Amino acid sequence: MPRKILVTSALPYANGPTHLGGMTEMVQTDIWVRFQRMRGHHCTYVCADDTHGTPIMLQARSEGISPEQLIARVGAERRRSFAAFHVSFDNYYTTHSPENRHYTELVFRALDAAGHIARRKVTQAYDEQAGMFLPDRYVKGTCPRCGTPDQYGDSCEACGATYAPSELRDPVSVLSGTRPVERESEHLFFRLGDFEPMLREWTRSGTLHEAVANKLDEWFEAGLKDWDVSRDAPYFGFEIPGAPGKYFYVWLDAPIGYMASFANLCARTGLDFDEYWRPGGDTELHHFIGKDILYFHSLFWPATLEGAGFRKPTGVHVHGFLTVNGQKMSKSRGTFITAQRYLEHLPPEYFRYFIAAKIGPGVDDIDMNLEEFATRVNAEIVGKLVNIASRCAPFIARAHGGRLATGLPEPELYAEFSAAGARIAAMYEAREYSSAVREIMALADRANQYIDQRKPWLLARDPARAGEVQAVATQGLNLFRVLMAWLKPVMPEMAARAERFLGTGEASWTSVAQPLLGTVIQPYEPLATRVDPKQVSALVEALAPAAPSPAPAPQEPQVGPVTIEDFSRLDLRVARILDAETVEGADKLLKLTVDAGQGARTVFAGIRQAYRDPTVLVGRQVVLLANLKPRKMRFGVSEGMVLAAGPGGAEIFLVSPDAGAAPGMQVK
């Protein structure tokens, strides 16, 4: 009986480019979705940009555009990245939508009417210099539980503790670098503790991996706290009905974005929203998330759904972080790889395969060791899998006009490959992708051994054995066909090209039950090529440390007249800031990644004191001295200079072009 399954990935926040860590989650989800569809199930995959909150508001303000313009631009960029990595959404939407406003208000009113919303005055962190209340993550300090410094005001990345910003030790505002003061404001709270008995049962009902359920026990033992679901103006989001100047906290309306995205799809396709979201049906709901948002999806979200009369998830599948060469993804270390940067160097399906070969159902981090990446792609995809087709196809084309034999010399071997589908399917279903890949590659070894043993290249020397050569090559191509079917959820584009080459039509999980015999195949074209390790190493920046030069004695700048010829040597161009971050060990520098119409480049700028939160610079357009000779610094190579004005320190202002200027334009 076909299952009806609704699947989501966590909503990526709409304030920056997609990186490989976020793409890992989308790929993991997409593999499971594609597998379910191949099995004949009705599997719908929806997601959306998470578009609300103070960071979006501040970034848009820094760019001189509206939040709506910002999220529209980021959404378009993100859709292109996901499509390039073959992520097969049925709908990719936005949380800034009429559907999301409708369901957020619906959920809130239901919770309020049932007595699950409390109102009380609270003391909040307030930045007097910025003139606004601070979101939890705009306060940083030392974790009150484990003592780890530089932690956000809502949770600790080191020990997983959750707390209020006021509990941090030595807190500072990330906007101004000043210590926040406390001010009083009335807020609305969701009574999470009302749902503790239900949550204890639900978290142990098989919806979560055992390790995840064990982690949640720590929070039960600490006691479930009321959850602040409101924020003060100014705030980009949905205003709470009946509470002027108060807005729904982004973590209330963001997961409701799953419902909104699906509702938008239902309106266009005729799917029944209530069949998937109301209790009592036989549909399934599966969320794929990172371990950093476990608390929200495994406690707040099911409690919210229960209190508002909606169904709870069938499964919440939690994964670890992506590390690069054993290190956490980091801009300063050059290991923060965006999806676009990857696509400039390597095919997307190599990344999909590598992730599948590494990931299991648990929450362990996944390491993208770049040497292992190149070795695995070359040895397994090219050396084992594609090698089968490239070895066998020429024998069919040269002597038999592309026609396969009418029988297999070893049908029992084909039956063994076909029967392996049941084991591999169980692995995919359980999200044990690494086990599935190992099983498939073990079969690829068997197929190559078969070809090596039969040696068709030697048989082909004797014209009398042409039929035997045709049969051996047909056997090899049929084994390859089975392997590509089992790998289709992982490498859908390569599988589609293999289907066109073999002339089989689109494969399902059962379509390889019988061998392909007596048909004509198309001329073989390479399905994969080896990667040069240099391509892989180019994904990360080579930060060559250099000994610091002695500081020159301070001198007054000598300003004299310049000629028009002097000025014409300066190549001043409009550039967009793609990324901005602090530099470890440098008090005054920010590391900027800019694009002046000729690709991304790195610029180190001494503006840190003026821009304590470098993320506000992302997306802003500046004037760049593009032909400044690159300068090797202790932290890397600076490839230009951004223009700024002001006396120095905190009073520095970047020079920006008027609206309408585009990256690459020359400044006259």
C-alpha positions as CSV (number, residue, x, y, z in Angstrom):
1,M,0.0,0.0,0.0
2,P,1.6,3.3,-1.0
3,R,2.3,5.6,1.9
4,K,1.5,9.3,2.0
5,I,4.5,11.1,3.4
6,L,5.2,14.8,4.0
7,V,8.9,15.7,4.4
8,T,10.6,18.9,5.4
9,S,14.1,20.2,5.9
10,A,14.9,22.9,8.5
11,L,14.2,26.4,7.1
12,P,17.5,28.2,6.2
13,Y,17.7,31.7,7.5
14,A,17.5,34.3,4.7
15,N,20.5,36.4,5.6
16,G,23.3,34.9,3.6
17,P,24.4,32.4,1.0
18,T,23.9,28.7,1.3
19,H,26.9,26.9,2.5
20,L,27.8,23.2,2.4
21,G,26.7,22.6,6.0
22,G,23.2,23.7,5.1
23,M,23.4,21.8,1.8
24,T,24.3,18.6,3.7
25,E,20.9,18.6,5.3
26,M,19.1,19.3,2.1
27,V,21.0,16.4,0.4
28,Q,20.3,14.0,3.2
29,T,16.6,14.8,3.1
30,D,16.4,14.7,-0.7
31,I,18.0,11.2,-0.8
32,W,15.3,9.9,1.5
33,V,12.6,11.6,-0.5
34,R,13.8,10.3,-3.8
35,F,14.1,6.8,-2.4
36,Q,10.5,6.9,-1.2
37,R,9.3,8.1,-4.6
38,M,11.2,5.2,-6.3
39,R,9.4,2.8,-4.0
40,G,6.1,4.1,-5.3
41,H,5.1,6.1,-2.3
42,H,3.5,9.6,-2.5
43,C,6.3,11.7,-0.9
44,T,5.9,15.5,-0.9
45,Y,8.9,17.6,0.0
46,V,8.5,21.2,1.1
47,C,10.7,23.9,2.6
48,A,11.0,27.7,2.8
49,D,13.2,30.5,3.7
50,D,13.1,31.6,7.3
51,T,12.7,35.3,6.8
52,H,11.7,37.1,10.0
53,G,13.7,38.6,12.9
54,T,16.0,41.3,13.9
55,P,19.0,40.1,11.8
56,I,17.0,40.4,8.6
57,M,15.8,43.9,9.6
58,L,19.3,45.2,10.5
59,Q,20.9,43.7,7.4
60,A,18.3,45.3,5.1
61,R,18.7,48.6,6.9
62,S,22.5,48.5,6.4
63,E,22.0,47.9,2.6
64,G,19.4,50.7,2.3
65,I,16.7,48.3,1.1
66,S,13.5,46.9,2.5
67,P,13.5,43.5,4.3
68,E,11.1,42.3,1.5
69,Q,13.8,43.1,-1.1
70,L,16.5,41.4,0.9
71,I,14.6,38.2,1.4
72,A,13.4,38.1,-2.3
73,R,17.1,38.4,-3.4
74,V,18.3,35.7,-1.0
75,G,15.4,33.4,-1.9
76,A,16.2,33.6,-5.6
77,E,19.9,32.8,-4.9
78,R,19.0,29.9,-2.7
79,R,16.6,28.4,-5.2
80,R,19.3,28.4,-7.8
81,S,21.8,26.7,-5.4
82,F,19.3,24.0,-4.4
83,A,18.4,23.3,-8.0
84,A,22.1,23.0,-8.9
85,F,22.5,20.3,-6.3
86,H,19.4,18.5,-7.6
87,V,17.3,19.0,-4.5
88,S,13.8,18.0,-5.6
89,F,11.4,20.3,-3.6
90,D,7.7,20.1,-4.5
91,N,7.5,23.6,-3.0
92,Y,10.1,26.0,-1.7
93,Y,8.4,29.0,-0.2
94,T,8.9,31.8,2.3
95,T,7.7,32.4,5.9
96,H,6.8,36.0,4.9
97,S,3.6,34.9,3.3
98,P,-0.2,35.3,3.8
99,E,-0.4,31.5,4.5
100,N,2.2,31.7,7.3
101,R,0.5,34.7,8.8
102,H,-2.9,32.9,8.8
103,Y,-1.6,29.7,10.4
104,T,0.6,31.5,12.9
105,E,-2.4,33.6,14.1
106,L,-4.6,30.4,14.1
107,V,-2.1,28.5,16.2
108,F,-1.6,31.4,18.6
109,R,-5.4,32.0,19.1
110,A,-5.9,28.3,19.8
111,L,-3.1,28.2,22.4
112,D,-4.4,31.4,24.0
113,A,-8.0,30.2,24.1
114,A,-6.9,26.9,25.8
115,G,-5.0,28.8,28.5
116,H,-1.5,28.0,27.3
117,I,-0.4,31.6,26.8
118,A,0.7,33.7,29.8
119,R,1.3,37.5,29.9
120,R,3.8,39.0,32.3
121,K,6.4,41.7,32.5
122,V,10.0,40.7,32.0
123,T,13.3,42.4,32.3
124,Q,15.2,42.4,29.0
125,A,18.6,43.3,27.7
126,Y,18.5,46.7,26.1
127,D,21.2,48.4,24.0
128,E,21.1,52.1,24.9
129,Q,23.5,52.9,22.1
130,A,21.5,51.1,19.4
131,G,18.2,52.1,21.0
132,M,16.5,48.7,21.0
133,F,15.8,45.6,22.9
134,L,18.2,42.8,22.0
135,P,17.3,39.4,20.7
136,D,18.8,36.6,22.7
137,R,21.4,35.9,20.0
138,Y,22.5,39.6,20.0
139,V,23.9,39.2,23.5
140,K,27.1,37.3,24.0
141,G,28.9,36.2,27.1
142,T,30.2,33.3,29.2
143,C,27.9,30.3,29.5
144,P,26.5,30.2,33.1
145,R,26.6,26.4,33.2
146,C,29.9,25.3,31.7
147,G,31.9,28.6,31.6
148,T,32.6,28.6,27.9
149,P,33.2,32.2,26.7
150,D,31.7,33.9,23.6
151,Q,28.3,32.1,23.7
152,Y,24.9,33.5,22.5
153,G,22.2,34.6,24.9
154,D,19.9,31.7,24.3
155,S,22.0,28.6,24.3
156,C,25.5,27.3,24.6
157,E,27.2,25.5,21.6
158,A,29.6,23.7,24.0
159,C,27.2,22.1,26.5
160,G,23.8,22.6,24.9
161,A,22.4,24.5,27.9
162,T,19.5,26.9,27.3
163,Y,19.1,30.1,29.3
164,A,18.0,33.8,29.3
165,P,20.5,36.5,28.2
166,S,20.5,37.8,31.8
167,E,22.0,34.6,33.0
168,L,25.2,35.1,30.9
169,R,28.3,36.1,32.7
170,D,30.0,39.3,31.3
171,P,27.3,40.0,28.6
172,V,27.9,42.4,25.8
173,S,25.7,43.6,22.9
174,V,27.0,42.3,19.5
175,L,25.6,45.5,17.9
176,S,27.6,48.1,19.9
177,G,30.0,46.1,22.0
178,T,28.6,47.8,25.1
179,R,27.1,46.1,28.2
180,P,23.3,45.9,27.9
181,V,21.1,47.5,30.5
182,E,17.9,45.9,31.8
183,R,14.5,47.3,31.0
184,E,11.0,46.1,31.6
185,S,8.5,45.0,29.0
186,E,5.4,42.9,28.9
187,H,5.7,39.7,26.9
188,L,3.6,36.6,26.0
189,F,4.8,33.2,27.0
190,F,3.9,29.7,25.9
191,R,3.4,27.3,28.9
192,L,5.6,24.5,27.7
193,G,5.3,22.7,31.0
194,D,1.6,22.1,30.3
195,F,2.7,19.4,27.8
196,E,5.4,17.6,29.8
197,P,3.5,14.3,30.2
198,M,2.7,14.2,26.4
199,L,6.3,15.1,25.5
200,R,7.8,12.5,27.7
201,E,5.7,9.9,26.0
202,W,6.1,11.2,22.5
203,T,9.9,11.5,22.7
204,R,10.1,7.8,23.6
205,S,7.6,6.6,21.0
206,G,10.2,5.9,18.3
207,T,9.9,9.4,16.7
208,L,13.5,10.2,17.7
209,H,16.9,8.4,17.6
210,E,17.7,6.9,21.0
211,A,20.6,9.3,21.5
212,V,18.4,12.3,20.8
213,A,15.8,11.0,23.2
214,N,18.4,10.6,25.9
215,K,19.6,14.2,25.4
216,L,16.0,15.4,25.9
217,D,15.9,13.7,29.2
218,E,18.4,16.2,30.5
219,W,16.0,19.1,29.7
220,F,13.1,17.2,31.3
221,E,15.2,16.8,34.5
222,A,16.1,20.5,34.4
223,G,12.4,21.4,34.1
224,L,10.6,22.8,31.0
225,K,10.4,26.6,31.1
226,D,7.8,28.9,29.7
227,W,8.8,30.1,26.2
228,D,8.7,33.8,25.3
229,V,6.9,33.9,21.9
230,S,6.8,37.7,21.5
231,R,9.3,40.5,20.6
232,D,9.2,44.2,20.9
233,A,9.3,46.7,18.0
234,P,11.3,47.4,15.9
235,Y,11.0,43.9,14.5
236,F,10.5,42.4,11.0
237,G,7.7,39.8,11.3
238,F,4.0,39.4,12.0
239,E,2.4,41.7,14.6
240,I,0.5,39.9,17.2
241,P,-3.3,40.5,17.0
242,G,-4.5,42.5,20.0
243,A,-1.0,43.4,21.1
244,P,0.2,46.6,19.3
245,G,4.0,46.9,19.1
246,K,4.5,43.2,19.8
247,Y,5.6,40.7,17.2
248,F,5.6,36.9,17.0
249,Y,9.0,35.6,17.8
250,V,10.6,34.0,14.7
251,W,10.8,30.6,16.3
252,L,7.1,30.5,16.6
253,D,6.3,31.3,13.0
254,A,9.3,29.6,11.4
255,P,8.2,25.9,11.9
256,I,4.7,26.9,11.1
257,G,6.3,27.8,7.8
258,Y,6.2,24.0,7.1
259,M,2.4,24.2,7.2
260,A,2.3,27.4,5.2
261,S,4.5,26.0,2.4
262,F,2.4,22.9,2.2
263,A,-0.8,25.0,2.2
264,N,0.5,27.0,-0.7
265,L,1.2,23.7,-2.6
266,C,-2.2,22.4,-1.7
267,A,-3.9,25.5,-3.2
268,R,-2.1,24.8,-6.5
269,T,-2.3,21.1,-6.7
270,G,-5.5,20.0,-4.9
271,L,-3.7,18.1,-2.1
272,D,-5.8,17.9,1.2
273,F,-4.1,20.0,3.9
274,D,-6.1,18.5,6.7
275,E,-5.3,15.0,5.6
276,Y,-1.6,15.7,6.5
277,W,-1.9,18.0,9.4
278,R,-5.0,17.0,11.5
279,P,-4.7,14.1,13.9
280,G,-6.1,10.6,13.2
281,G,-5.1,10.1,9.6
282,D,-2.7,7.6,8.1
283,T,-0.3,10.1,6.6
284,E,3.3,10.6,7.8
285,L,5.2,13.8,8.7
286,H,9.0,13.7,8.8
287,H,11.4,16.6,9.7
288,F,15.1,16.5,9.0
289,I,17.0,19.0,11.2
290,G,20.5,19.8,12.6
291,K,21.3,19.0,16.2
292,D,21.6,22.7,17.0
293,I,17.8,23.2,16.8
294,L,16.8,20.0,18.5
295,Y,15.2,21.8,21.5
296,F,12.8,23.7,19.3
297,H,11.7,20.8,17.1
298,S,11.5,18.1,19.7
299,L,9.9,20.0,22.5
300,F,8.4,23.4,21.5
301,W,7.1,22.3,18.1
302,P,5.2,19.1,19.1
303,A,3.8,20.9,22.1
304,T,2.6,23.8,19.9
305,L,1.0,21.4,17.4
306,E,-0.7,19.4,20.2
307,G,-2.0,22.6,21.9
308,A,-3.4,23.9,18.6
309,G,-5.1,20.7,17.6
310,F,-2.7,19.6,14.9
311,R,-0.9,16.2,14.5
312,K,2.6,15.7,15.8
313,P,5.6,14.6,13.6
314,T,6.0,10.9,12.8
315,G,9.8,11.3,13.0
316,V,12.3,14.1,13.7
317,H,15.6,13.0,12.1
318,V,18.6,14.8,13.6
319,H,22.1,15.0,12.1
320,G,25.4,16.4,13.1
321,F,27.4,19.3,11.7
322,L,29.6,19.2,8.6
323,T,33.3,19.7,9.4
324,V,36.0,20.3,6.8
325,N,39.4,18.6,7.3
326,G,38.3,17.9,10.9
327,Q,37.6,21.5,11.8
328,K,34.3,23.3,12.3
329,M,33.3,25.3,9.2
330,S,35.0,28.7,9.7
331,K,35.4,31.7,7.6
332,S,38.7,32.7,9.3
333,R,40.2,29.2,8.6
334,G,39.0,29.2,5.0
335,T,36.8,26.2,5.6
336,F,33.5,28.0,5.2
337,I,32.6,26.7,1.7
338,T,29.5,28.1,0.1
339,A,27.4,26.1,-2.4
340,Q,28.4,28.6,-5.2
341,R,32.1,28.2,-4.4
342,Y,31.8,24.4,-4.6
343,L,30.0,24.6,-7.9
344,E,32.8,26.7,-9.4
345,H,35.2,23.7,-8.9
346,L,33.3,20.4,-8.7
347,P,30.2,18.6,-9.9
348,P,27.3,18.6,-7.3
349,E,26.7,14.9,-7.4
350,Y,30.2,14.2,-6.1
351,F,29.3,16.0,-3.0
352,R,25.9,14.1,-2.8
353,Y,27.8,10.8,-3.1
354,F,30.4,11.8,-0.5
355,I,27.8,12.8,2.0
356,A,25.8,9.6,1.5
357,A,28.9,7.6,2.0
358,K,29.6,9.3,5.3
359,I,26.2,9.8,7.0
360,G,24.2,7.5,9.2
361,P,21.0,7.9,11.3
362,G,22.9,9.3,14.4
363,V,24.0,12.8,15.3
364,D,27.7,12.4,14.8
365,D,29.4,15.2,12.9
366,I,30.3,14.5,9.2
367,D,33.9,15.3,8.2
368,M,34.6,16.4,4.7
369,N,38.3,15.5,4.5
370,L,39.3,16.9,1.2
371,E,42.0,14.2,0.5
372,E,39.4,11.5,1.3
373,F,36.9,13.3,-0.9
374,A,39.1,13.1,-4.0
375,T,40.2,9.6,-3.3
376,R,36.7,8.3,-2.8
377,V,35.3,10.0,-5.9
378,N,38.1,8.7,-8.1
379,A,38.2,5.2,-6.7
380,E,34.5,4.5,-6.2
381,I,32.5,6.5,-8.7
382,V,35.0,6.5,-11.5
383,G,37.2,3.5,-10.8
384,K,34.5,1.1,-9.8
385,L,31.0,2.1,-10.8
386,V,31.4,4.0,-14.2
387,N,34.3,1.7,-15.1
388,I,31.8,-1.2,-15.6
389,A,29.9,0.6,-18.3
390,S,33.0,2.1,-20.0
391,R,34.6,-1.3,-20.2
392,C,31.5,-3.2,-21.6
393,A,29.7,-0.7,-23.8
394,P,32.4,-0.6,-26.6
395,F,32.2,-4.3,-27.2
396,I,28.4,-4.0,-27.8
397,A,28.8,-1.0,-30.1
398,R,31.7,-2.2,-32.2
399,A,30.7,-5.7,-33.2
400,H,26.9,-5.8,-32.5
401,G,25.5,-2.5,-33.6
402,G,24.7,-1.6,-30.0
403,R,22.4,-4.5,-29.5
404,L,22.5,-6.5,-26.2
405,A,22.5,-10.3,-26.1
406,T,19.2,-12.1,-25.7
407,G,20.4,-14.0,-22.6
408,L,22.8,-13.7,-19.7
409,P,25.7,-16.1,-19.2
410,E,25.2,-16.0,-15.4
411,P,21.6,-15.2,-14.6
412,E,22.1,-16.2,-11.0
413,L,24.6,-13.4,-10.5
414,Y,22.1,-10.9,-11.9
415,A,19.5,-12.4,-9.5
416,E,21.9,-11.8,-6.6
417,F,22.3,-8.2,-7.5
418,S,18.6,-7.7,-7.9
419,A,17.8,-9.4,-4.6
420,A,20.2,-7.0,-2.8
421,G,17.6,-4.3,-3.3
422,A,15.6,-5.4,-0.3
423,R,18.6,-5.0,2.0
424,I,19.6,-1.7,0.5
425,A,16.0,-0.4,0.7
426,A,16.0,-1.2,4.5
427,M,19.2,0.9,4.8
428,Y,17.8,3.9,3.0
429,E,14.6,3.7,4.9
430,A,16.5,3.8,8.2
431,R,18.7,6.6,6.8
432,E,21.8,4.4,7.0
433,Y,23.1,5.8,3.8
434,S,26.7,4.9,4.5
435,S,25.8,1.3,4.9
436,A,23.8,1.4,1.6
437,V,26.8,2.9,-0.2
438,R,29.1,0.2,1.2
439,E,26.8,-2.5,0.1
440,I,26.5,-1.0,-3.4
441,M,30.2,-0.6,-3.8
442,A,30.8,-4.2,-2.7
443,L,28.5,-5.3,-5.5
444,A,30.4,-3.0,-7.9
445,D,33.6,-4.9,-6.9
446,R,31.8,-8.2,-7.7
447,A,30.8,-6.8,-11.1
448,N,34.4,-5.7,-11.9
449,Q,35.7,-9.1,-10.8
450,Y,33.3,-10.8,-13.1
451,I,34.6,-8.8,-16.1
452,D,38.2,-9.3,-15.1
453,Q,37.6,-13.1,-14.9
454,R,35.9,-13.3,-18.3
455,K,38.4,-10.9,-20.0
456,P,36.2,-9.9,-23.0
457,W,39.1,-7.9,-24.5
458,L,40.9,-11.2,-25.0
459,L,37.8,-13.1,-26.2
460,A,37.3,-10.3,-28.8
461,R,40.5,-11.3,-30.6
462,D,38.8,-14.5,-31.9
463,P,35.9,-13.7,-34.3
464,A,34.3,-17.0,-33.5
465,R,33.7,-16.0,-29.9
466,A,31.8,-12.7,-30.8
467,G,28.6,-14.1,-29.3
468,E,30.4,-14.9,-26.0
469,V,31.8,-11.3,-25.9
470,Q,28.4,-9.9,-26.5
471,A,27.0,-12.0,-23.6
472,V,29.7,-11.0,-21.1
473,A,29.3,-7.3,-22.0
474,T,25.5,-7.6,-21.7
475,Q,25.9,-9.2,-18.3
476,G,28.3,-6.4,-17.1
477,L,25.9,-3.7,-18.4
478,N,23.0,-5.3,-16.6
479,L,24.9,-5.4,-13.4
480,F,25.8,-1.7,-13.9
481,R,22.1,-1.0,-14.5
482,V,21.1,-2.5,-11.1
483,L,23.9,-0.5,-9.3
484,M,22.7,2.8,-10.9
485,A,19.2,2.1,-9.8
486,W,20.3,1.6,-6.2
487,L,22.3,4.8,-6.4
488,K,19.7,6.9,-8.1
489,P,18.5,8.6,-4.9
490,V,22.1,9.7,-4.3
491,M,23.1,10.6,-7.9
492,P,19.8,11.3,-9.8
493,E,21.4,13.1,-12.7
494,M,24.0,10.5,-13.4
495,A,21.3,7.8,-13.1
496,A,19.1,9.6,-15.6
497,R,22.0,9.8,-18.1
498,A,22.7,6.1,-17.5
499,E,19.0,5.4,-18.2
500,R,19.2,7.3,-21.5
501,F,22.4,5.4,-22.5
502,L,20.7,2.1,-21.8
503,G,17.3,3.1,-23.2
504,T,15.4,1.8,-20.2
505,G,13.2,4.8,-19.3
506,E,13.0,6.1,-15.7
507,A,13.9,3.4,-13.2
508,S,11.8,2.5,-10.1
509,W,12.9,0.3,-7.3
510,T,11.4,-2.8,-8.9
511,S,12.2,-2.0,-12.6
512,V,15.4,-4.0,-12.4
513,A,13.8,-7.2,-11.3
514,Q,14.3,-8.5,-14.9
515,P,17.4,-8.0,-17.0
516,L,17.6,-5.9,-20.1
517,L,18.0,-8.2,-23.1
518,G,18.0,-7.9,-26.9
519,T,17.6,-4.1,-27.0
520,V,19.7,-1.4,-28.6
521,I,21.7,0.9,-26.3
522,Q,23.0,4.3,-27.2
523,P,26.7,5.2,-27.8
524,Y,28.4,5.4,-24.5
525,E,29.5,8.9,-23.3
526,P,31.5,9.3,-20.1
527,L,29.3,9.5,-17.0
528,A,31.9,10.7,-14.6
529,T,35.5,11.9,-14.8
530,R,38.3,11.9,-12.3
531,V,38.9,14.9,-10.1
532,D,42.2,16.5,-9.8
533,P,43.1,16.9,-6.1
534,K,44.0,20.5,-6.9
535,Q,40.3,21.1,-7.7
536,V,39.3,19.9,-4.3
537,S,42.0,21.8,-2.4
538,A,40.9,25.0,-4.3
539,L,37.7,24.9,-2.3
540,V,39.4,26.4,0.8
541,E,41.5,29.4,0.9
542,A,45.3,28.9,1.4
543,L,46.0,31.1,4.4
544,A,49.8,31.2,4.2
545,P,51.0,32.6,7.6
546,A,53.7,35.2,7.3
547,A,55.9,36.7,9.9
548,P,54.6,40.1,11.0
549,S,56.6,43.0,9.6
550,P,58.0,45.5,12.1
551,A,55.7,48.5,12.4
552,P,57.1,51.6,10.7
553,A,57.5,54.7,12.7
554,P,54.4,56.9,12.5
555,Q,54.7,59.7,10.0
556,E,52.4,62.5,9.0
557,P,50.9,61.7,5.6
558,Q,52.4,63.7,2.8
559,V,49.6,65.1,0.6
560,G,50.6,66.8,-2.6
561,P,49.0,67.5,-6.0
562,V,48.3,64.6,-8.3
563,T,47.8,64.7,-12.1
564,I,44.9,63.2,-14.0
565,E,47.4,60.5,-15.2
566,D,48.0,59.6,-11.5
567,F,44.3,59.3,-10.8
568,S,43.7,57.3,-14.0
569,R,45.9,54.6,-12.7
570,L,43.5,53.9,-9.9
571,D,40.9,51.3,-10.8
572,L,37.9,52.2,-8.6
573,R,35.0,49.9,-8.9
574,V,31.6,49.2,-7.2
575,A,31.8,46.0,-5.2
576,R,29.3,44.1,-3.2
577,I,30.3,42.6,0.2
578,L,29.5,38.9,0.1
579,D,30.7,38.1,3.5
580,A,32.2,39.8,6.5
581,E,33.8,38.4,9.6
582,T,36.2,39.3,12.5
583,V,39.8,38.2,12.3
584,E,41.1,36.1,15.1
585,G,44.1,37.9,16.7
586,A,43.4,41.2,15.1
587,D,41.6,43.9,17.1
588,K,41.1,46.3,14.2
589,L,40.6,44.1,11.1
590,L,37.6,42.7,9.4
591,K,37.9,40.2,6.7
592,L,35.6,41.1,3.8
593,T,34.8,38.9,0.8
594,V,33.8,41.2,-2.0
595,D,32.7,40.9,-5.6
596,A,33.6,43.7,-8.1
597,G,32.2,41.9,-11.1
598,Q,35.2,39.7,-11.6
599,G,34.6,37.0,-8.9
600,A,35.1,37.0,-5.2
601,R,38.3,38.4,-3.6
602,T,39.4,38.9,0.0
603,V,40.1,42.4,1.5
604,F,41.3,43.0,5.1
605,A,39.9,46.4,6.3
606,G,40.7,48.2,9.6
607,I,37.1,49.0,10.4
608,R,36.3,46.5,13.2
609,Q,35.8,49.2,15.8
610,A,33.1,50.9,13.6
611,Y,31.3,47.6,12.7
612,R,31.3,45.5,15.8
613,D,28.7,43.2,14.1
614,P,30.3,42.5,10.7
615,T,27.2,40.7,9.5
616,V,25.4,44.0,9.0
617,L,27.8,44.7,6.1
618,V,26.8,41.6,4.1
619,G,25.1,42.7,0.9
620,R,26.2,46.3,1.1
621,Q,27.8,48.0,-1.9
622,V,31.1,49.8,-1.4
623,V,33.9,51.5,-3.5
624,L,36.9,49.2,-4.0
625,L,40.4,50.1,-5.2
626,A,40.6,47.0,-7.4
627,N,44.1,47.2,-8.7
628,L,45.9,47.7,-5.5
629,K,48.9,45.3,-5.4
630,P,48.0,42.2,-3.2
631,R,49.5,42.4,0.2
632,K,50.5,39.3,2.2
633,M,49.5,39.7,5.8
634,R,49.7,37.4,8.8
635,F,46.1,36.5,8.4
636,G,46.1,36.0,4.6
637,V,46.4,38.0,1.4
638,S,44.5,41.2,1.0
639,E,43.5,41.8,-2.7
640,G,42.3,45.4,-2.7
641,M,41.1,48.3,-0.5
642,V,37.6,49.5,0.4
643,L,37.2,53.2,0.7
644,A,36.1,54.8,4.0
645,A,35.9,58.2,5.6
646,G,36.1,59.5,9.1
647,P,38.6,60.3,11.8
648,G,39.1,56.7,12.8
649,G,38.2,54.2,15.5
650,A,34.4,53.9,15.8
651,E,33.9,56.9,13.6
652,I,34.6,55.3,10.2
653,F,32.1,55.2,7.4
654,L,32.3,53.1,4.3
655,V,31.9,54.9,1.0
656,S,28.9,53.6,-0.8
657,P,27.7,54.4,-4.3
658,D,24.2,55.6,-5.0
659,A,21.3,53.2,-5.5
660,G,21.3,51.7,-8.9
661,A,25.0,51.0,-9.1
662,A,26.0,47.5,-9.8
663,P,29.1,45.4,-8.9
664,G,31.9,45.9,-11.5
665,M,30.9,49.5,-12.5
666,Q,33.9,51.8,-12.7
667,V,33.9,54.8,-10.4
668,K,34.5,57.9,-12.4
